[in-house]
Amino acid sequence: MRILLLSGNEKDFAGLFREAKSRFREELALKYASASSGAVELLKEKVFDLFIIDLDLPGLENSETLSDLTTSATGMPVLFTGSRRFSFEEALPFEEDSYLVKQDLSPALIECYIRHALKLKEMERKLKEKEEQIALTVQHSPVLILKQDRDLRYTWTNNSFLGFHSEEVIGKTDKDLLPAEDALVLTAIKRQVLESAIKTRKIIRINAKDRAYYYDIGIEPDFDRQGLMKGIVSTALDITDKKSVEREFLRAKSLLENMFSSLNEAVFVSERSSGKIITCNPVVEKIFGYKPGEVTGKNPGFLFPSPEIYESMRAMENSLLGKKNLFRAECMMKRKDGTIIETENTINLLRKSKGWDEVLVTIVSDITERKRAERALIGAKERAENSDRLKTEFLAQMSHEIRTPVNTILTYSALLKEELDLREDDELRKNFKIIEKAGKRIFRTIDLILNMSELQTGNYELFPRELDVLDDILMDLYIEFKKYASGKGIEMQLEYSTTATKVMADEYSLSQVFRSIIDNAVKYTDRGSIKILVKKDTSGRLVVSVEDTGVGISESYLPRLFEAFSQEDQSYTRSYQGNGLGLALAKKYAELNKASIEVKSRKGSGSVFSVVFNN
């Protein structure tokens, strides 16, 4: 507690303050000044909690001097004392209750004034704290507070406004800060408040600093202490983000409504407890014939052919939705005209949450046509399977009917050949050779037809295993066809630049690929040579090429080379026999073994058939 005493006689007060100090826990600091000028200087340097002025001090009779002292002590309690008693008729230059006659001073009165000063000090401290809290609250408030005079110039703002700092706003009008059109609208609203003295509230859009702002603005008159309007006070809440969220919400709502309406499926939203339909989309009319208003609020039982089917569906819902949130089921439903349709129902359970109880979202797809098509497809499949079975049985029967007599002919031909001495009869030898060759040709044709049938019906069963293309297949075929080629005077060679020739393949079908290609090479080559080359290409793939110097293939025929029953020469007088199945089978067998066949040929210059393994 700091006290300043202005007096010419310290002794008059020393005893009083000694006794008063003993009554306080708080330390009392007493400072003396013997002249008014000294007191003024002390007041400038330090802050005191109580100022005591002894009016007996010479020079204080001057009211101007007294006024200077009290002005310097603004904000603190001042106690005047002196020897003179004033009558009620005399005018005092100070408040009557702040003056005490020296003879009446006592430690108790001094204590009372000190306690009063302490109370004022505490009140000032709390008031200052409140003011600081209010200032901080106003400064950080999301609500913008602005004051404008009657000329609508800004005089105060608690925060930045429209991207402008507070100091940029003071002294300016809306015309100085905003685009002309926005300023005109806002000024008109404020002018109306000034003229009518009635507050208003608006939501306005303002463009400032290349950005659009939305504000919820309240405007009311601002009055001084005499009740005269000195301007307006505006409170503005920036709702730009809220508006953005609202726009996004409305856009999402519109999008969902459009999606809801544009679906090809009927959608029902219903209460799980009662089953009543809350809402549905317009597709309900397309599928069921009912307008949305005709089904809303009703139990969906009328959409089923019988109460039993509906109750069965409800029982399934309760059973399955207890374990998961979604399930699908196919069922029969009924249109408004009584037509029964087949549907696929997807039912999704939305669990209880804030704002709603449990609801079911049921998406109904009309699958009547799909089911009809499925049944037709199943019937066609069964007929096709039956047709394939009959075809297989027919081919097997025909094979038996053809093989049996041909076997008989070949057997008896062999017996006759053994019985007859053909060493001297070249003509008979030639005839027996023709019979044997024709028999083998019939057998090969039957085998090719049966093999093609197996592939086309998907009945061929693969038995893939690791095998060596060179050792397990090519060596045997080379030995077999070398004799055939030698008989025609053709040289045949087998060359390989790699021994890494193992692949995963089906031995029978892969053997048929190379047999067909090598057989054609020998068949269509009358002079020259045939080479079987085994190598790796630049990608590390195994490649087996068969090169011949035969008749070659015309460029126009190459695209149809692997078509079944296709031959370049279709005339009855063609030079080379065949049924056009060999290469067609070879291509299919190659594909089954993850290989491909590439062909290079020119008419009259031979051909190169390459089997490329992709595994």
C-alpha positions in Angstrom: 0.0 0.0 0.0 1.7 3.2 -1.2 0.6 6.6 0.4 1.8 10.1 -0.7 1.5 12.8 2.0 1.8 16.5 1.0 2.4 18.4 4.2 4.7 20.9 5.8 4.7 19.2 9.1 5.4 15.5 9.1 5.2 15.3 12.9 1.5 16.0 12.8 0.9 12.6 11.0 3.9 10.4 12.1 2.2 9.0 15.2 -1.1 8.4 13.5 0.5 6.4 10.7 2.7 4.4 13.1 -0.3 3.2 14.9 -2.3 2.7 11.7 0.5 0.5 10.1 0.2 -1.9 13.0 -3.3 -2.7 12.1 -2.5 -4.0 8.5 -0.9 -7.2 7.3 0.0 -5.4 4.0 3.0 -3.3 4.2 2.3 0.5 4.2 4.9 2.7 2.3 4.5 6.4 3.3 6.2 9.0 1.1 6.4 12.7 2.2 6.4 15.8 -0.1 6.8 19.3 1.5 5.8 21.2 -1.7 3.2 20.9 -4.3 5.8 20.8 -7.1 7.5 17.9 -5.4 4.2 16.0 -5.1 3.5 16.5 -8.8 6.9 15.1 -9.7 6.4 12.1 -7.4 3.0 11.4 -8.9 4.6 11.4 -12.4 7.3 8.9 -11.3 5.3 6.5 -9.2 1.8 5.2 -8.8 0.2 5.7 -5.4 -2.8 4.1 -3.9 -3.8 7.1 -1.6 -2.9 10.8 -1.8 -3.3 13.0 1.4 -3.1 16.8 1.0 -2.6 19.0 4.0 -4.4 22.3 3.1 -2.4 24.1 5.8 0.6 24.0 3.5 1.4 27.5 2.3 0.4 28.1 -1.4 -2.5 25.7 -1.5 -4.9 28.5 -1.1 -4.6 28.9 -4.8 -7.3 26.9 -6.5 -5.3 26.5 -9.7 -2.5 24.8 -7.7 -5.0 22.6 -6.0 -6.5 21.7 -9.4 -3.1 20.7 -10.8 -2.5 18.4 -7.8 -5.9 16.6 -8.2 -5.4 16.3 -11.9 -2.0 14.7 -11.4 -3.7 12.3 -9.0 -6.4 11.2 -11.4 -7.5 7.7 -10.8 -6.6 7.4 -7.1 -8.5 8.4 -3.9 -7.5 11.9 -2.5 -8.0 12.8 1.2 -7.9 16.5 2.2 -7.1 17.7 5.8 -6.5 21.0 7.6 -7.1 23.0 10.7 -10.1 24.9 9.5 -13.7 23.9 9.8 -16.0 24.8 6.9 -19.6 25.8 7.4 -22.4 24.4 5.3 -22.8 27.7 3.5 -19.1 27.8 2.3 -18.3 26.3 -1.1 -15.7 23.6 -0.9 -13.2 23.1 -3.7 -13.5 19.3 -3.1 -16.0 16.6 -2.2 -17.3 17.2 1.4 -16.7 13.6 2.5 -13.1 13.7 1.4 -12.1 16.4 3.9 -11.2 15.9 7.6 -10.2 18.4 10.2 -6.8 17.7 11.7 -8.1 17.7 15.2 -10.6 15.0 14.3 -7.9 12.7 12.8 -7.4 9.4 14.6 -5.7 6.1 13.8 -9.2 4.6 13.2 -10.1 7.2 10.6 -6.7 6.8 8.9 -7.3 3.0 8.9 -10.8 3.5 7.4 -9.5 5.7 4.6 -6.6 3.2 3.9 -9.1 0.3 3.8 -11.3 2.3 1.4 -8.3 2.9 -0.8 -7.4 -0.8 -0.8 -10.9 -1.6 -1.7 -10.8 0.8 -4.6 -7.4 -0.6 -5.7 -8.9 -4.2 -5.7 -11.9 -3.0 -7.6 -9.7 -1.3 -10.2 -7.6 -4.5 -10.5 -10.7 -6.6 -11.2 -12.2 -4.0 -13.5 -8.9 -4.0 -15.5 -9.0 -7.8 -15.7 -12.6 -7.7 -16.9 -11.7 -5.1 -19.5 -8.8 -7.2 -20.7 -11.0 -10.3 -20.9 -13.7 -8.4 -22.8 -11.1 -6.9 -25.2 -9.5 -10.4 -25.8 -13.0 -11.9 -26.3 -14.0 -9.2 -28.7 -10.6 -9.4 -30.6 -10.9 -13.1 -31.0 -14.6 -13.3 -31.5 -15.8 -14.9 -34.8 -18.3 -12.0 -34.9 -17.0 -8.9 -36.5 -18.0 -5.7 -34.8 -17.8 -2.4 -36.7 -18.7 1.2 -35.8 -19.5 3.9 -38.3 -20.3 7.6 -37.9 -23.2 9.3 -39.5 -21.2 9.7 -42.7 -20.7 5.9 -42.7 -17.0 6.2 -42.2 -15.6 3.3 -40.1 -14.4 4.5 -36.6 -13.6 1.2 -35.0 -13.5 -2.6 -35.8 -12.5 -5.5 -33.6 -10.8 -7.5 -36.3 -9.9 -7.8 -40.0 -12.7 -7.2 -42.4 -13.0 -8.6 -46.0 -9.3 -9.2 -46.1 -8.5 -5.7 -44.9 -6.6 -5.1 -41.6 -8.3 -2.9 -39.0 -6.0 0.0 -39.7 -6.8 -0.2 -43.4 -10.5 0.2 -42.7 -10.6 3.2 -40.2 -11.7 6.5 -41.8 -13.0 4.8 -45.0 -16.4 4.1 -46.3 -17.8 1.0 -48.0 -17.3 2.8 -51.4 -13.6 2.9 -50.6 -13.3 -0.8 -49.8 -15.8 -2.6 -52.0 -16.8 -3.0 -55.6 -19.2 -0.3 -56.6 -22.3 -2.6 -56.9 -21.7 -4.3 -53.5 -21.0 -0.9 -51.8 -24.2 0.6 -53.3 -26.3 -2.3 -51.8 -24.7 -2.2 -48.4 -24.7 1.6 -48.1 -28.5 1.7 -49.0 -29.2 -0.8 -46.1 -27.2 1.3 -43.6 -28.8 4.6 -44.8 -32.2 3.0 -44.1 -31.1 2.2 -40.5 -29.8 5.7 -40.0 -33.0 7.3 -41.3 -35.5 4.9 -39.5 -33.4 4.2 -36.3 -34.7 0.6 -36.7 -32.2 -2.3 -36.6 -32.1 -4.8 -39.4 -30.5 -8.1 -40.3 -29.4 -9.3 -43.8 -27.3 -12.1 -45.4 -25.3 -10.4 -48.2 -22.6 -11.5 -50.7 -19.6 -9.2 -51.0 -16.7 -9.4 -53.5 -13.4 -8.1 -52.1 -9.8 -8.8 -53.0 -10.7 -11.4 -55.7 -12.8 -13.4 -53.4 -16.5 -13.7 -52.6 -17.5 -13.4 -49.0 -20.9 -14.2 -47.4 -21.9 -12.3 -44.2 -24.8 -12.6 -41.8 -25.0 -8.8 -40.9 -27.0 -7.2 -38.1 -27.1 -3.3 -38.2 -28.5 -1.1 -35.5 -28.3 2.6 -34.4 -25.5 3.7 -32.1 -26.6 6.4 -29.6 -24.4 8.6 -27.3 -25.2 9.3 -23.6 -27.6 12.1 -24.5 -29.6 9.7 -26.7 -28.5 11.2 -29.9 -27.7 8.9 -32.9 -24.0 9.2 -33.6 -23.8 6.4 -36.2 -24.4 2.7 -36.5 -23.0 -0.5 -35.1 -22.8 -3.6 -37.3 -22.2 -7.2 -36.3 -21.1 -9.5 -39.1 -20.6 -13.2 -39.0 -18.5 -14.6 -41.9 -20.6 -17.5 -43.2 -18.6 -18.0 -46.4 -17.5 -21.6 -45.4 -21.0 -22.4 -44.2 -22.4 -21.2 -47.6 -19.8 -23.3 -49.4 -20.9 -26.4 -47.3 -24.5 -25.6 -48.0 -23.8 -25.4 -51.8 -21.9 -28.7 -51.6 -24.8 -30.2 -49.6 -27.4 -29.1 -52.1 -25.2 -30.3 -55.0 -24.7 -33.7 -53.3 -28.5 -33.8 -52.5 -29.3 -33.0 -56.1 -26.8 -35.5 -57.4 -28.3 -38.2 -55.1 -31.8 -37.4 -56.1 -30.8 -37.6 -59.8 -29.0 -40.9 -59.2 -32.0 -42.1 -57.2 -34.3 -41.2 -60.1 -32.1 -42.4 -62.9 -31.5 -45.9 -61.6 -32.9 -48.8 -63.7 -33.9 -50.5 -60.4 -36.8 -49.7 -58.1 -35.6 -48.5 -54.7 -37.8 -48.6 -51.6 -36.8 -47.1 -48.2 -38.9 -48.6 -45.4 -39.1 -48.8 -41.6 -37.6 -52.0 -40.4 -39.9 -52.3 -37.4 -43.3 -51.9 -39.3 -42.1 -52.5 -42.8 -44.0 -49.4 -44.0 -42.5 -47.7 -47.1 -41.1 -44.3 -46.3 -40.2 -43.3 -49.9 -39.3 -44.8 -53.3 -37.9 -43.7 -56.6 -39.9 -43.1 -59.9 -38.7 -46.4 -61.4 -41.3 -48.1 -59.1 -43.9 -47.0 -61.7 -41.9 -48.5 -64.6 -41.5 -51.9 -62.9 -44.6 -52.3 -60.8 -47.1 -49.8 -62.4 -47.7 -47.9 -59.2 -47.0 -44.2 -58.8 -44.7 -43.4 -55.8 -47.6 -41.8 -54.0 -49.6 -45.0 -54.2 -47.0 -47.1 -52.3 -45.7 -44.5 -49.8 -46.9 -45.2 -46.2 -48.1 -48.7 -47.1 -46.9 -52.1 -46.1 -45.2 -53.7 -49.1 -47.2 -57.0 -48.8 -49.4 -56.0 -51.7 -46.4 -56.2 -54.1 -46.1 -60.0 -53.5 -48.3 -62.7 -55.2 -49.4 -64.0 -51.8 -49.1 -63.2 -48.0 -47.1 -66.4 -47.5 -44.3 -65.2 -50.0 -44.2 -61.8 -48.3 -44.0 -63.3 -44.8 -41.3 -65.7 -46.0 -39.3 -62.7 -47.3 -39.7 -60.9 -44.0 -38.6 -63.9 -42.0 -35.5 -64.2 -44.3 -34.8 -60.5 -43.7 -35.0 -60.8 -39.9 -32.8 -64.0 -39.9 -30.0 -62.7 -42.2 -29.9 -59.1 -41.2 -29.3 -60.1 -37.6 -25.8 -61.3 -38.8 -25.0 -58.9 -41.6 -26.2 -55.6 -43.1 -26.8 -56.7 -46.6 -28.2 -59.7 -48.5 -29.6 -60.6 -51.9 -32.5 -62.9 -52.7 -34.5 -63.8 -55.8 -38.3 -63.9 -55.4 -41.6 -63.5 -57.2 -43.4 -60.2 -57.1 -46.6 -58.8 -58.5 -47.3 -55.7 -60.7 -50.4 -53.5 -60.4 -52.0 -55.3 -63.3 -51.6 -58.7 -61.6 -48.6 -59.8 -63.8 -46.1 -61.9 -61.8 -42.5 -60.9 -62.3 -39.2 -62.4 -61.2 -37.0 -60.0 -59.2 -33.6 -59.9 -57.5 -33.9 -57.9 -54.3 -30.8 -56.4 -52.6 -31.7 -55.4 -49.1 -29.4 -53.1 -47.1 -29.9 -52.4 -43.4 -29.1 -48.9 -42.1 -28.5 -49.3 -38.4 -30.1 -47.0 -35.9 -28.3 -43.6 -35.7 -28.9 -40.0 -34.8 -32.0 -38.8 -36.6 -33.5 -42.1 -37.7 -34.5 -45.6 -36.5 -33.4 -48.7 -38.4 -34.5 -48.5 -42.0 -34.3 -51.0 -45.0 -33.1 -49.9 -48.4 -34.4 -52.4 -50.9 -33.2 -52.3 -54.5 -35.5 -54.4 -56.8 -34.2 -55.5 -60.2 -36.7 -57.0 -62.7 -34.9 -60.1 -63.9 -37.9 -61.7 -65.7 -36.3 -61.5 -69.1 -32.9 -62.5 -67.8 -34.4 -65.6 -66.2 -36.3 -66.4 -69.4 -33.1 -66.1 -71.4 -31.3 -68.2 -68.8 -33.8 -71.0 -69.1 -33.6 -70.7 -72.9 -29.8 -70.9 -72.7 -29.9 -73.9 -70.4 -32.3 -75.6 -72.8 -30.1 -74.7 -75.8 -27.0 -76.0 -73.8 -28.7 -79.2 -73.1 -29.7 -79.6 -76.7 -26.2 -78.8 -77.8 -24.7 -81.3 -75.4 -27.2 -83.9 -76.6 -26.3 -82.9 -80.2 -22.5 -83.2 -79.4 -23.2 -86.6 -77.8 -25.0 -87.8 -80.8 -22.3 -86.4 -83.1 -19.6 -88.2 -81.1 -21.6 -91.4 -81.1 -22.1 -91.0 -84.9 -18.5 -90.4 -85.6 -17.5 -93.3 -83.4 -20.0 -95.5 -85.2 -18.8 -94.3 -88.6 -15.2 -94.8 -87.6 -16.1 -98.4 -86.6 -18.1 -99.0 -89.8 -15.2 -97.7 -92.0 -12.3 -99.1 -90.1 -13.7 -102.6 -89.9 -14.1 -103.3 -93.7 -10.8 -101.4 -94.4 -9.0 -103.5 -91.8 -10.5 -106.6 -93.5 -9.3 -105.4 -96.9 -5.8 -104.7 -95.7 -5.6 -107.9 -93.8 -6.6 -110.0 -96.8 -4.4 -107.9 -99.1 -1.4 -108.8 -96.8 -2.3 -112.5 -96.9 -2.6 -112.5 -100.7 0.7 -110.7 -100.9 2.4 -113.4 -98.8 0.7 -116.2 -100.8 1.7 -114.8 -104.2 5.2 -114.7 -105.4 5.6 -111.1 -106.4 9.3 -111.1 -107.1 8.8 -111.4 -110.8 5.6 -109.3 -111.1 6.2 -105.6 -110.8 2.6 -104.8 -111.7 1.2 -106.8 -108.8 3.7 -105.3 -106.3 2.6 -101.8 -107.4 -1.1 -102.7 -107.0 -0.6 -104.0 -103.4 1.4 -100.9 -102.5 -1.5 -98.7 -103.8 -4.0 -100.7 -101.6 -1.8 -100.3 -98.5 -1.3 -96.6 -99.1 -5.0 -96.0 -99.7 -5.9 -97.9 -96.5 -3.5 -95.8 -94.4 -4.9 -92.6 -96.0 -8.4 -93.6 -94.9 -7.2 -94.3 -91.4 -5.4 -90.9 -91.2 -8.5 -89.1 -92.5 -10.7 -90.8 -89.8 -8.2 -89.9 -87.1 -8.0 -86.3 -88.2 -11.8 -86.0 -88.3 -12.2 -87.5 -84.8 -9.4 -85.3 -83.4 -11.0 -82.2 -84.8 -14.3 -83.2 -83.4 -12.8 -83.6 -79.9 -11.2 -80.2 -80.1 -14.4 -78.5 -81.3 -16.6 -80.1 -78.6 -14.0 -79.4 -75.9 -13.7 -83.1 -75.1 -9.9 -83.3 -75.7 -8.2 -84.0 -72.4 -4.6 -82.6 -72.0 -2.0 -84.5 -70.0 0.8 -81.9 -69.7 4.2 -83.0 -68.4 7.8 -81.9 -68.7 9.2 -83.4 -71.9 12.2 -82.8 -74.1 11.0 -81.6 -77.5 14.3 -82.7 -79.2 14.7 -86.1 -77.6 11.1 -87.1 -76.9 9.5 -85.9 -80.2 11.7 -84.6 -82.9 14.3 -87.4 -83.0 11.6 -90.1 -83.5 9.8 -88.1 -86.2 13.2 -87.3 -87.9 14.0 -91.0 -88.2 10.5 -91.9 -89.4 10.2 -89.1 -92.1 13.9 -89.4 -93.2 13.1 -92.7 -94.9 10.0 -91.2 -96.5 12.1 -88.2 -97.8 14.9 -90.5 -99.0 12.4 -92.4 -101.0 11.6 -89.2 -102.9 15.3 -88.3 -103.2 15.1 -85.5 -100.7 17.8 -84.8 -98.2 16.5 -84.2 -94.6 18.6 -82.7 -91.8 18.1 -82.1 -88.0 20.2 -79.3 -86.6 20.1 -77.7 -83.1 22.0 -74.8 -81.5 20.6 -75.4 -78.0 20.0 -78.4 -75.8 17.7 -76.5 -73.4 14.6 -77.9 -75.1 12.4 -79.0 -72.2 8.8 -77.6 -72.0 5.6 -78.4 -70.2 3.3 -79.9 -72.8 0.9 -82.7 -73.8 3.1 -85.2 -75.7 0.4 -86.6 -78.1 -0.9 -83.2 -79.3 2.6 -81.6 -79.6 3.7 -84.7 -81.5 0.8 -84.2 -83.9 1.8 -80.5 -84.5 5.3 -81.5 -85.7 4.0 -84.6 -87.5 1.6 -82.5 -89.6 4.2 -79.8 -90.4 7.0 -82.3 -91.3 4.6 -84.5 -93.3 3.5 -81.5 -95.4 7.1 -80.5 -95.9 7.9 -83.9 -97.4 4.6 -84.2 -99.3 5.0 -80.8 -101.0 8.7 -81.0 -101.8 9.8 -82.9 -104.9 13.4 -82.0 -104.9 15.9 -80.2 -102.8 16.1 -80.5 -99.0 14.3 -80.2 -95.7 15.9 -78.8 -92.5 14.5 -79.1 -89.0 16.2 -76.3 -86.9 16.0 -76.1 -83.1 17.2 -72.8 -81.5 16.4 -70.0 -79.0 15.2 -66.6 -80.3 16.4 -63.2 -79.0 13.7 -63.3 -76.3 15.0 -66.7 -75.1 12.0 -68.6 -76.4 12.4 -72.1 -77.8 11.7 -72.2 -81.6 11.5 -75.2 -83.9 11.6 -74.4 -87.6 10.9 -76.7 -90.6 12.4 -75.3 -93.8 11.7 -76.9 -97.2 12.4 -76.2 -100.8 8.9 -77.3 -101.9 6.2 -75.7 -104.0 5.6 -72.9 -101.5 2.3 -71.1 -100.7 0.8 -68.1 -102.6 0.5 -64.9 -100.6 -3.3 -64.7 -101.2 -3.8 -68.1 -99.6 -1.7 -67.5 -96.5 -4.6 -65.9 -94.4 -6.7 -69.1 -94.9 -3.9 -71.6 -94.4 -5.2 -72.8 -91.0 -8.9 -73.0 -91.9 -10.4 -76.5 -91.5 -11.0 -78.3 -94.8 -9.2 -75.5 -96.7 -6.7 -76.3 -99.5 -5.0 -74.0 -102.0 -5.8 -76.3 -104.9 -9.5 -77.3 -104.6 -9.8 -79.0 -108.0 -10.3 -82.7 -108.5 -7.2 -82.9 -110.6 -4.9 -81.4 -107.9 -1.4 -82.8 -107.7 -1.3 -83.4 -103.9 -3.7 -85.3 -101.8 -5.1 -84.2 -98.4 -8.3 -83.1 -96.6 -7.3 -79.7 -95.3 -7.5 -80.8 -91.6 -3.8 -81.3 -90.8 -2.6 -77.7 -90.3 -6.0 -76.6 -88.7 -5.4 -79.3 -86.1 -1.8 -78.4 -85.7 -2.7 -74.8 -84.9 -5.3 -75.8 -82.3 -2.9 -78.3 -80.7 -0.1 -75.7 -80.6 -2.4 -73.2 -78.8 -3.4 -75.9 -76.3 0.3 -76.2 -75.5 0.9 -72.4 -75.3 2.7 -72.2 -78.6 2.1 -70.5 -81.9 2.9 -71.3 -85.5 4.5 -68.7 -87.8 4.7 -69.1 -91.5 7.0 -67.6 -94.2 6.5 -68.7 -97.8 6.5 -67.7 -101.4 5.0 -69.6 -104.3 7.7 -71.7 -106.0 10.4 -70.9 -103.3 9.6 -73.2 -100.4 8.2 -72.5 -96.9 9.4 -72.1 -93.3 7.0 -73.2 -90.5 8.2 -72.1 -87.0 6.7 -73.4 -83.8 7.4 -70.8 -81.0 6.9 -71.9 -77.4 5.7 -69.1 -75.1 6.1 -71.1 -71.8 
